[in-house]
Amino acid sequence: MVDTFSAVLFSFVNLVDTMTDFEKNLHQDVISQLHNFAAAGDAARLKALLSHSPSLINAAADNGWTALMYGARNGHLEVVQILLEEGCDRSIVNKSRQTALDIAKFWGYKHIANLLANVKGGQRPNFLSNEVKEYENYFGLTLLDRRSDKRTDSEWLSKKQSHPTTVYILFSNLSPLVALGGGIENSQQPQVKLCRLYHKDVEQCMNQTEESTLIFLGVEVQFHMNLLAASHGRVLQEGVVAQARSVLAWHNRYRFCPTCGSATKIEEGGYKKTCLKEDCPSLQGVHNTSYPRVDPVVIMQVIHPDGNHCLLGRQKRFPPGMFTCLAGFVEPGETIEDAVRREVEEEAGVKVGHVQYVSCQPWPMPSSLMIGCLAVAVSTEIKVDKSEIEDARWFTREQVVEVLIKGNQRSFFVPPSQAIAHQLIKHWIGMNANL
């Protein structure tokens, strides 16, 4: 009888343990669902789940991530708003010592970062009502429709040129005319604004100056006003400057016909130069010498075979301590992938295998297109060509995180966020890191 009782008791204990494991697994499944809804931006299902299980709002995954962090990581404003209204804890830190605010800042979701930073005393903060996609690369966005179809319509261009609402932007020596406004909020530095003039402001100057070059940039597009509000107009300003400066630089460098050396005239709203010599070969067919040129440049984040180091280099002209991605011009008849492999081996002696395109950035200095790539190294020994660069090193992920996220620049630093190199480095950090 004692043995039978022991067996029954033992079976009962096992049954209790099994039920406990089942409950634990069910609990984890519900947490995973909550996190998946937050990551996918499914606000309705997230809200429904929280209504049944409100205690899960701050539940963390094994990596320490909460629903708020997943919502912030993927830019889901409504998800973040719901979680804050339900009273989630914004101060929770994951295993990489990051809060939801840190994550939103890193990925460039400024509207979410503002929301997370401004919540006080349960008050609903001011934020953009609709989600705004952040455009990472400086100079990479403009709100102009270039209307290339109208460049050959001289009558249309003439009417637009004298229209009272047409905006003029003046350049001198490839520098735009700007004005200093009031101090930026929480800063003593004055705000620089691009001067927007009108036909009445420039008419006399245009009539008196024979050497002035007039470029038709395009027609302003009525875009979502939240984007302008979020950027304080900088998006429009930066994109237009890149376009205008590049075309003007081309006119400045190619004053005469590149084919025969004769004088030229400007046509198609400033986007074509036509040789004045009647028998010039450039007048026969289409010649790229007649149109503004763009120089392709590859810039690459080279990744160590172990995935946890990246290759950065520096030139002598760089400020002390600055390292950045390797870069170089694409040569005629060369693919982007081959240009990446050639430049990395030429400059640092490292061989590269797989190459993957990430994003690009127009760079009007004078007129380059920076083609951003990730490149996986198949060798690790560095042999710097001193005629190309001054130094190149492998940096650990932890070193880069210290600089990029925590702002610790005691050992080295990288270019600012306006440079595509900064965005490539950030992209690599976010690929496998706990971000």
VENZI-V778750 format. One record per residue. N is the residue number from 1. D_LAST is the distance of its C-alpha to the last C-alpha in Angstrom with 2 decimals. Layout:
BEGIN
{{N/D_LAST} {N/D_LAST}}
END
This chain:
BEGIN
{{1/60.17} {2/57.91} {3/56.12} {4/55.69} {5/54.26} {6/51.82} {7/50.68} {8/50.23} {9/48.35} {10/46.10} {11/45.37} {12/44.60} {13/42.12} {14/40.34} {15/40.26} {16/38.63} {17/35.98} {18/35.32} {19/35.02} {20/32.52} {21/30.30} {22/30.68} {23/29.67} {24/26.58} {25/25.52} {26/26.37} {27/24.33} {28/21.21} {29/21.95} {30/22.20} {31/18.87} {32/17.30} {33/19.30} {34/18.14} {35/14.42} {36/15.42} {37/17.50} {38/14.85} {39/12.42} {40/15.57} {41/16.95} {42/20.04} {43/21.23} {44/24.68} {45/23.85} {46/21.25} {47/24.03} {48/26.59} {49/24.70} {50/24.22} {51/27.93} {52/28.86} {53/26.35} {54/25.46} {55/24.69} {56/21.46} {57/19.77} {58/17.80} {59/17.58} {60/14.53} {61/13.50} {62/13.88} {63/10.37} {64/11.20} {65/9.46} {66/12.11} {67/13.36} {68/12.83} {69/9.05} {70/9.23} {71/11.87} {72/10.21} {73/7.24} {74/10.27} {75/12.73} {76/15.18} {77/17.45} {78/19.99} {79/17.73} {80/16.48} {81/20.17} {82/21.46} {83/19.27} {84/20.31} {85/23.88} {86/23.85} {87/23.06} {88/19.57} {89/18.42} {90/16.08} {91/16.17} {92/14.50} {93/12.02} {94/9.73} {95/10.48} {96/8.31} {97/10.43} {98/8.31} {99/10.17} {100/9.82} {101/11.55} {102/9.25} {103/6.42} {104/9.52} {105/10.91} {106/8.35} {107/8.67} {108/12.33} {109/13.29} {110/16.04} {111/18.03} {112/15.44} {113/14.73} {114/18.53} {115/18.94} {116/16.74} {117/18.46} {118/21.92} {119/22.35} {120/25.25} {121/27.81} {122/26.81} {123/27.89} {124/26.52} {125/25.11} {126/25.85} {127/23.32} {128/23.70} {129/25.25} {130/23.65} {131/20.20} {132/20.14} {133/18.27} {134/17.19} {135/18.75} {136/16.83} {137/19.79} {138/22.50} {139/25.95} {140/24.46} {141/25.71} {142/29.23} {143/31.01} {144/34.20} {145/35.98} {146/37.67} {147/40.62} {148/41.65} {149/44.30} {150/46.15} {151/46.30} {152/49.67} {153/51.08} {154/52.92} {155/54.46} {156/51.12} {157/49.62} {158/52.72} {159/52.47} {160/48.79} {161/49.58} {162/52.11} {163/50.45} {164/50.07} {165/46.42} {166/45.29} {167/42.88} {168/43.51} {169/41.17} {170/43.11} {171/42.22} {172/44.20} {173/43.57} {174/40.33} {175/39.06} {176/38.71} {177/40.72} {178/38.54} {179/39.36} {180/38.04} {181/37.28} {182/36.74} {183/34.16} {184/30.55} {185/29.60} {186/28.81} {187/29.87} {188/33.26} {189/32.59} {190/34.46} {191/32.77} {192/33.75} {193/34.75} {194/36.13} {195/39.81} {196/40.78} {197/44.54} {198/47.01} {199/50.03} {200/52.47} {201/50.56} {202/50.63} {203/53.80} {204/56.13} {205/53.83} {206/53.42} {207/57.20} {208/57.97} {209/55.42} {210/56.22} {211/53.35} {212/50.59} {213/48.18} {214/47.15} {215/44.01} {216/43.20} {217/39.42} {218/39.25} {219/39.32} {220/36.80} {221/34.94} {222/34.65} {223/30.90} {224/28.89} {225/29.74} {226/26.42} {227/24.95} {228/27.70} {229/27.31} {230/23.62} {231/24.41} {232/27.83} {233/29.42} {234/27.56} {235/26.31} {236/29.95} {237/31.17} {238/28.86} {239/29.32} {240/33.11} {241/33.46} {242/31.85} {243/34.21} {244/37.28} {245/36.88} {246/36.42} {247/39.55} {248/41.56} {249/40.64} {250/41.98} {251/45.20} {252/45.47} {253/45.19} {254/47.37} {255/50.42} {256/52.75} {257/52.72} {258/50.78} {259/53.25} {260/56.61} {261/56.02} {262/57.78} {263/56.81} {264/54.44} {265/53.99} {266/50.80} {267/50.33} {268/47.84} {269/46.45} {270/45.69} {271/43.89} {272/46.87} {273/49.50} {274/52.83} {275/55.34} {276/58.76} {277/60.69} {278/62.19} {279/62.11} {280/58.63} {281/56.79} {282/53.66} {283/55.59} {284/55.87} {285/52.89} {286/49.25} {287/48.24} {288/44.81} {289/46.67} {290/47.52} {291/43.98} {292/41.09} {293/39.17} {294/35.46} {295/34.40} {296/31.46} {297/29.24} {298/26.57} {299/23.63} {300/21.36} {301/18.32} {302/19.94} {303/17.96} {304/19.73} {305/20.99} {306/18.91} {307/15.64} {308/14.58} {309/16.76} {310/17.40} {311/20.81} {312/21.53} {313/25.06} {314/27.23} {315/30.62} {316/33.44} {317/33.32} {318/29.76} {319/29.50} {320/29.46} {321/26.10} {322/24.38} {323/22.82} {324/21.52} {325/21.28} {326/24.64} {327/26.58} {328/30.05} {329/32.41} {330/33.00} {331/36.62} {332/39.16} {333/39.06} {334/35.62} {335/32.57} {336/29.10} {337/28.10} {338/31.21} {339/30.73} {340/27.30} {341/28.87} {342/31.93} {343/30.34} {344/27.98} {345/30.96} {346/33.30} {347/31.25} {348/29.59} {349/31.51} {350/28.46} {351/28.95} {352/26.38} {353/26.27} {354/23.98} {355/23.08} {356/20.84} {357/21.09} {358/18.09} {359/19.78} {360/22.75} {361/24.08} {362/27.75} {363/28.80} {364/32.28} {365/33.32} {366/35.65} {367/34.36} {368/31.60} {369/28.96} {370/25.87} {371/24.57} {372/21.01} {373/20.33} {374/18.35} {375/20.91} {376/20.98} {377/23.50} {378/26.26} {379/27.74} {380/26.47} {381/29.56} {382/29.47} {383/32.79} {384/32.52} {385/35.12} {386/36.18} {387/37.77} {388/34.42} {389/31.94} {390/32.34} {391/29.57} {392/26.60} {393/24.33} {394/21.54} {395/18.66} {396/16.22} {397/12.46} {398/12.92} {399/15.51} {400/13.59} {401/10.70} {402/13.75} {403/15.25} {404/12.68} {405/10.77} {406/13.50} {407/16.39} {408/18.22} {409/20.56} {410/23.31} {411/23.14} {412/22.10} {413/20.38} {414/19.28} {415/20.72} {416/19.87} {417/17.75} {418/21.00} {419/21.08} {420/19.58} {421/18.92} {422/16.32} {423/14.60} {424/14.99} {425/13.50} {426/10.38} {427/10.43} {428/10.82} {429/8.05} {430/5.58} {431/8.08} {432/7.87} {433/5.47} {434/3.78} {435/0.00}}
END
